Amino acid sequence: MKTSVLFLCLLLLLSRPDEGNSAATAAKQSLNCAQIPQIALVPMGFTDAAMLHLLQTEISDFYNASVTITAKVEMPAAAWYAPRSRYRADTIIAILARSKQYAAYDKVIAITGKDISTTKGQYPDWGILGLGFCPGKSCVVSTRRLKKSATGAQHLQERTVKVALHELGHTFGIPHCANSSKCLMRDAEGTVKSVDAEEKYLCPRCRGMVK
């Protein structure tokens, strides 16, 4: 994956007419191109094509990344938490991170319609909207709780995009933000109301922390 991107970037640079660029400038352009993050968007038991393509576009634009929608996979049986009839997000993340199927990608984000959970403080199994480790390679987002009180398909899409960008932000090394009430990296504390209050925006501090 990265090799093909490098080849394409070099090909574009070599095919450009001479505009007085120095060798150093050309090398810098090649390096910047090579650093474009390669992100796998994994439908996990998820079939909403419109949502997938929207996420692909939004993630690509927000993080200046190349986003590939991969083949649909089923929810991993190892992540099933029978006592609450839902899936452990931390287990899903671990499975994605070590999967050879996504080894060529810098980041992996799974999208599912199933309920997901993780351990939170004194609660051994807490239902969540999404989860991403900071920093890390993979994250997961669920639309299950985002549907709550959503006024329609567009509202659900807006919420899902925000949570996806937020969880990917953690994988890029951005912790929760306390500097701006509108920053996308503000801790939503598991509520859709907080997600609605956020904007699709990274404050200068958080934008500067993207790794």
N, C-alpha and C positions, 0 to 999 in steps of 0.2 A: 504493500500500500504506500509506504513512505517513499520507496524507490521510484514508483510510478509518478508520484507527485514531484519529486526532485527532477526526474527526467523531463516532465512537462514544463517545469519552471525554467530549466536550462534551455530547453528548446525555444521557449518564448523569448528568452533573453538574446539568444543567438540569432533569432530571426528578425529582431528589431533593427531598423536602420541606424547608422552611426549618428548619434545626436550629441557627440562630444563627451559622452560619459567616460569617466576614467575607469581603469580596471578595478580600482577600489570601490567605486560606486556600483559597478556591475556585480562585484562579489557581495556587497551588502544587500543588493536586491535579491540575489540568489539565496542568501541566508534567510532573509525575511520570508521568502516564499516557502523555504524548507521548514520554517517554524510554524506554519499554519497547523493548528491542532486537527488531528484526525479523530472524529467522534463517531462511534457506532450507536445508532438509535435502535434499540431492540424491542419489538412488539412482543410482550410476554403474555400470551393468551389474549392478545388485543387485536381487534380487527377494524377499528375506526380509521379508514384510510385518510379521510379529510384531516383528522387530528394529527396523524403521523406526518403528513406533508406540511402542515402548519408548523409543527414542532421543528421539522427539518429546516424550514426557512428561518424561523425565529432564532433558533440556536446558532445557525450559520451566521446570521447578521449580527447578533449580539456579541458573540465571542470571536468573530472573524475566523470561523472554522469551516472545515469540510465535513459535512454530516452525511453519513450513509445509513439509509433505512435497511436493516438486515432482515433475513428471513425470520418469520414468526416462530417463536419457541413456546413450549408449554410452561406453566408454572412449575418450578422445581419441587419435586415431592419432598426433598430434604428440608425445605423451608416451611412445610405445613405445620401449623401449631394447632393440634386437635382440640385442646381445651377451649379455645376461643374461635375455632373454625376460621382461621385466617393464616396469613403467611408472614414469616419473620423476615423483615426487610434486611437486617444485618446478615442473615444467611444468604439471601439473594445477592447482596453486594459481594460477599466473599466468593460465591460461585462464579459470578461474572468476572471478577478480578483475576481469577486463576484459570479461566477458560481459554484454551488454546485457540478457540474459534475467534476470539477478539484480541489476540496477542498483537496484531499489527496496528491496533488503534491506541491512541493516547488516552482516550476517555471512553467510557461505556455508560449509557443511560438506558435503563429499562422503563417501559411504560406499561401499566397494567390497569385493568378495571377491577381487580380483586382487592380485598381489604388487606392492609399490611400493618405490621406493628414492630415495636422494638422495646427494649428495656429503658425505662425512664425513672431515675431516682428510686423511690421505694416501690414503684410499680413494675413488676416483672414483665408485663406485656401490655404496652400502651399503643392504642391505635393512632396512626399517623398519616399525614398527607404524602410525605416523601422522606427519603433519608440519603445523606451523602456524607462520607467521612472527610475530614479536613486535615491535610490534603489526602487525596486518594485517586483511584483510577475509575471506580464505578459508583453509580448511584441508582436509585429507583424512585419512581413517582407513581402514585395511584390516583385514579379519578374517582374512586369509590366514595370518599368523603367530600371531594370537591363538588359533587353533584348536589350536595345539601343546599337547599334554598337558591340554587342557580336559577336565574330567570329564563334561561334558554340555552341553546347550543353555543351561541357566541360567548355568553357569560362563562360557561364551562371551559371553553377554549382559552379564554383570557386567564382564568385561574390556573389551568394546567400549564400554560406557557410560563407563567410567573414562578410556579413551584419548580418546574423543570430547570429554568435558568438559575433559580436559587440553589438547588441541590448541586448542579454542575459547578456553581460558584464555589461551593465547599471543596469540591475535588480539585479546583484550581488554587486552593490555599486561602480562600477568604472565609474568616470566621463570621459569626453573627455581628451585625453592625448596631452600635448604639449612638452613632453620630447623627443619623438622619432618620426621621420618621417615615420618609418616603423611599428610602433606599431598599432595593430588592433583597438585600441581605439582612434586613431586620428580622428578628426572630418572630415568626408568625404564631408561635406557641400552639400550633395545632389547630388554629381556628380559621375558618374561611373568611370571617370578618376582617381579620388582620391581613389576609392575602388580598382582599379587595381594596384595602387601604394603601397597599404598596403600589409603587409605580414601576414600570419596566425601565429601571434606571439604577445605575451604580453610582454612589457618591464618589467624589474624587479619591478619597482614602481607599475605598474598596476597589475601585478601578485600578489603582496603582499597585494593588496586592496580587493581581492575577498573575499566576506563575505558569 
